[in-house]
Amino acid sequence: MNIKLIKLPTLSLLLALSAPVFAADTTTIKVEEPWARESPPTVTNGAAYMTLVNTGKEADRLVGASGEVSATVELHTHLMEDGVMKMRPIKAIEVNPGEPAVLRPGGLHIMLIGLKKPLVAGQTFPLRLRFEKAGEMPVEVKVRKMELGGGSEHSGHQVHKAQ
């Protein structure tokens, strides 16, 4: 019986070259246009917005987010209570196939509580999104200039307290 042994460096090279054949892109969540509005120096809270697109066949949920930009990062929504619009933390944001989840001012958003420094237009900051099925996903959030007359949707954020 003539068995030849493959040396460890050769085996390592063969495995490394064949890895892409076995790797598949299993990410079914796409993050489009992550952004935040610039914040005045005295404002200690902000929000991040984006569109989440599920290209898979099964529903998923955004169940959390984290980042160094603020002391606390929470998922939030706006609710009408007794004729008053209020923001509330939520446990998850549904991301169904074929139905983009749009995070926008006045609706679903990622709340940044206790900003460590003001958000400056033109700069970016990283966030990590955590999905129930897709796992963790890094995103780079671009800070946009506040438009004239804008900003009122989240003017109440400065009174949020970390819970």
Secondary structure, DSSP 4 states (H G I P E B T S, - for coil): ---PPPPHHHHHHHHHHHHHHH------EEEEEEEEE---TT--EEEEEEEEEE-SSS-EEEEEEE-SSEEEEEEEEEEEETTEEEEEE-S-EEEBBTB-EEE-TTSSEEEEEEESS---TT-EEEEEEEETTTEEEEEEEEEEPPPTT--GGGGGGGG----
